[in-house]
Every structure is written in structure tokens, then in C-alpha cells.
């Protein structure tokens, strides 16, 4: 039998068993001096090695049914497309308890971490209480009925302005699938979006008699919780799976509908190990299982919008808000000639005061945590830098404890110096501002206001994010300061004003996707305003009000922005009109990483017979990353591009085999990422 193992080798491995083992089964096998859990992927009649070289399996694990054929197809596709060993796809996709040998030591019989498994499916048809269902408007009703009527596979792009009621369309479509006895995979990009949606699903779709109809799966769960959710979905007991990107690999025998909310969100792209896009795998899985896939967003990715424009995706549009409230008015404040106070314009300060007088909440959005991005000495121009990275250390206020300088790249921490390390001047000043400094300034401006800050620092403890959001929803907060954590998915009932600080930082970033990200981010955070109150307003402070991104925001004109963005991409041959892969190298010294990439670039010349599609491939020169050094490791990258996806895949398949030997020769670590989101 051939077994896939979680090891950085492109091959599968031959083992012997005295009795038949079904494909998809988990086994424990010897591998060198270790024992590993693997998955049987094939049972060929003839092994690839001589019989004396083949070892026996150590144990056949029958505490769960074999992985189904469609799951194996999904893992195989992901391995081939993203150029990773199939074992590095399959095993990490399993819950921790099902892939660790330690859980089975001393247990020669069935059992392991799963004490008892009832293999009988117990399908449950979830019901929906009619008196709890809001009435849909014409746009929502048309989309929900259209999705419910789909037979077989079709990818649907549900484009709806913020507050247009996309969630209600999802729920109606899910209910229709459940009524047919099918399972629903409902994906969200981030953990903090699951509690609110879980509550809606349980109230609307779980039925009155079976709270177990819904399973939740994300990386914030304990190992046991994730295992139980995975098993209930595999057995067909849980009919709805709500999860983040890892849920795409959950086995679902009765899968009938896949929903991907906020489909544009970069959180769907894994950034280490198997660098997969859960959204793209969802589309592939829907096609493979012949079921509909719904991609929803107020700001779809340009790739998805382009598919809809070309007729590859079916598009439904929700152009107005579900409640009888208008979209918030977006106002640009030109800050070039204004006297700013700690980053606040007089216009924004006045607007905040007016909302407080009206008893409404306001949100100040700044996507930069900490107190200040850098500490500076005015006498000698010293700045606080990380000794392990080519990056600044961020000043963090630590309450009653001493302040700290932190590197957001490697985690380095140091106390704030009493004086400049270079010249001894004690007048060190923070430059710029983060959410902590904004929170402090708001407390000075509005001393009686109740202020809360929601960012990665204030929500480190388990349950802290949910508690803070609960305070906002309960009306116990007047002024909310937040990062991108507050920008999407939250329905604040009394929020009338959103103020955006430092939006220009992303406007001229090196990555060609930066304008798309900025537009999506600002549209999402703007959509928090005026969802339940009239006269919602968004104030964006900028030095560049004439920029196309901001002009489209004023009009809430995503189609106009997408048309402009796609034309720009088409003119210079960027995705979605080209397909890319990024080879990143890490070494102790930058010249070594660059030299490795130069040799990698020359591999097609060394192996000309293997590259029948070489003429369709462009391999660019290697360059250092923007942040070159992280944790004393120097980094560089090389971009590969083609206008033909099959040609790029054929190139990468051969190229990736040669890269391993080259990396060992240069003693570098490397990663080959297909469809990179950041360059």
C-alpha cells in the first residue's frame, strides 16, 4: 500500500499489511527512527521498491471510517496545484488527536482518542421558525430563490452593499439545502465573526429540538472541541458547519451548499505551510461535488468580479440596504492645510462631539496597534529599531507596568530607554500614533465619554473580544477605537459616525493589490455607520482626496472602482489577466538567498527538455523583500508569471522537484507560493 506522511518529501511511501486496508484509512508506520500516522492513498498490485525494502505497518486505525474519495480528490488537487507533498496537505487537515501517534500508544485495538463512534448517519432536517424570519425585499428574495433553485454546480457571486442583508440570503439558501437533507458548509474569514453568526444560525436554522445540528470549527477551539465537531460533521450528525478557512477540508458526506462570506478577505489565504486559498478550494470542491457555491461580499475580489463580468459566475446584486436607512454619507477631509491635533482634524472632533450629544456611538478606525510606530531622538535622529529585523520597534503603553518597545515581526521586546542610546538626550518622542495613543487623546478630548479599544492587544485573552463587542452592542461604549477587527461583519445598532485615520498609508504601498485592499477595508468599515440610525456619516482624513479610490468611496461605487482597477491590471498584465507564483528564500546572509534564487532562475536553461512551455513563462530577477531581515534571517523573492495557468502549473511541477536539491546545496529555506496575495 502507498501511504502519505506529513514530511517535506514529494513522494508517498510503500508499506506492507498482512490484511487489506481500505484507501483513506489511517495507519501508524515506522519512518526512520520515528513512528508516524499516515493515510493510505493507493493499493497498487506491485510496489515501487524491492520486497526486502518494504516495512510492515505498525497499526491500522479503525476508530474512524476511511476518508472518503471526494476528500482524497480535494487533498490531491490542493497538493498538485499548490506544489506541496500530499502528506503535508492531508495530515495537517485532520484534528490533532487523529494525526498524533502518542494518542494511540499502547492501544493495539480500535479506540485512540475516539472512545466510541456510532457510524450510523443521523441526518437532521433543520427547521426555521416562521415568526423569527424577517421579510426579504425584492432583491433579497430574488437572490435567495435563484440560489435555492440551482441544480448541480454553479458559482454565484452575491454582491451587496454593506447592510443589504446578504446574511439573510445565506440563511434562506441554507434552509433550502437543509430541507433537501443536505449539509451546508458556511465559511467566514476570521474567528471573531463566528459568535454573532453562530447565534443567528442556531436561532434560525438549528431547529427547536436539536442544538447539535450546527458544528463550529476554527483554530481557536481546543483540540477536543475541534475533534468532536469534525467527527459530527463526518458522521452526518451536524448538518451545518460554520468555520474559518480550515473548515474547507472537513469531510461532509451530504454536502449540498458552500457559502463563503466576505470572499475577498485575505484571511482565506493560508500564509505558512500549504499556502492555499480556502475560497478557491471551495469553488473547486463545489465543482467536484456538483453543488452550488455562493461567494458573498460588498467588495468582491477583482478576480471574482472579473469572473462574473465574463459570465463564468452568476451574479446577484443587492443595491440597497435591507432596512429603510440610507447608506452613510462619505466625506473627505483634505488635511493638507489643516491644523491637526494628534492626528484629528477639527471637522472630525466636532462631528464626534455632535454624535455624543445625540447619544450615538462613534468609531475611530486606525489599522495600527500600539501607542506609536516609532520612538525618535530629535537631537541625533536616532529611531527605535529592532536588532533582529529591518523594522522599527513599536512603542506600547503597558498600564501600571513599564512601557515597552515591541517588534511586530519577530516579537522582540525591550524597555523604553531613559535616554537616547546614541547621544544621551533624554527628550525621546513618539512619532506617529497607534490605537493606544488615539484612545488616550480621545479621553482628553471627551473626559466623560465611555471609550473602548478593540485590537490585537486588548483581545489577547480568550473571550475578551466577545466581551468587548458585547459592551458595544449593549450601549455601554460611546467611542470605539479599533483596527480591522471591527471593520466587517458587526451590526452596531447605535453607531452613527465612523472616522478614518491614516488611510493614505496604504494608498502608495508597493504591492499592486494595495488600492484594492484599501477600498475594501474602507468600504467595510464605512458600512458599520448608520445601519440602524438615520444620517450615518463617514469622515476620511486624507492628503490625496482626488485619488480614484476615495472618489469611488464617496459614491459607494464598487462597480466603478472595479472597472477602473481591472482596466489598470489589464494594461500592465497583472492578475486576473496573469497567473503568478512566488519563490521566497531565507538564509543567514542576503547574498546567499539572492544567489540561490539566481540559480533557481537558471534552472530552465539547465533542464531545457523538461520545459515545453518555457516560452509562456516569465521568470523575473530576484529582489530582497521590503522587510529584508526578520529574526536575524535575511529574505529575498523571485516572481514567476504566465498568461496561461496550465503552462505555469506545468512549469512549476518540474521546477519544484529541482528546487529541493538546490536549496540543500545552498543551505537555504524556501517556499514556493502559487497565487500569492502579497508581493
Beta strands, then each sheet from edge to edge (+ up, - down):
strand 1: 2-4
strand 2: 13-16
strand 3: 26-31
strand 4: 34-42
strand 5: 55-61
strand 6: 155-160
strand 7: 183-187
strand 8: 214-217
strand 9: 240-243
strand 10: 255-261
strand 11: 292-297
strand 12: 314-318
strand 13: 329-334
strand 14: 361-365
strand 15: 374-377
strand 16: 394-396
strand 17: 404-406
strand 18: 413-415
strand 19: 428-431
strand 20: 451-454
strand 21: 479-482
strand 22: 495-500
strand 23: 537-542
strand 24: 579-587
strand 25: 617-619
strand 26: 623-630
strand 27: 633-642
strand 28: 669-674
sheet 1: 1+ 2- 5- 3+ 4- 1+
sheet 2: 8+ 9+ 7+ 10+ 11+ 6+ 12+
sheet 3: 13+ 23+ 22+ 14+ 21+ 20+
sheet 4: 15+ 19-
sheet 5: 16+ 17- 18+
sheet 6: 25+ 27- 24+ 28-
sheet 7: 25+ 27- 26+
end
